[in-house]
Amino acid sequence: MAQIKSHDVEAWKDLERLNPAAWTRSAFKVNTKCDLQVNNMCEAFNNAIMEYRDKPIITLLEGIRFYISSRIVKLRTILMRYEGLICPKVQEIIEKK
């Protein structure tokens, strides 16, 4: 905190007002509450739009729209055939445990 204060007093004041659990790694909880890793989701998304990344912005956005629409249709088709009471992924986790 002394280094932050010497670098930027306003930033230090802002951090002093916040609960350390909101911004410092030492106060983060180590147990996760979700079975997804955000980094993996980002990597998968970036991989899916790889062919559109070097295109102009409108083409990029159209590519992302196409990818998301296709994914929604694919997952909807799969779930329409599903007969269970809860979603398949949750059902699979429950059965494993």
Secondary structure, 3 states (H helix, E strand, C coil): CHHHHHHCHHHHHHHHHCCHHHCCHHHCCCCCCCCCCHHHHHHHHHHHCHHHCCCCHHHHHHHHHHHHHHHHHHHHHHHHCCCCCCCHHHHHHHHHC
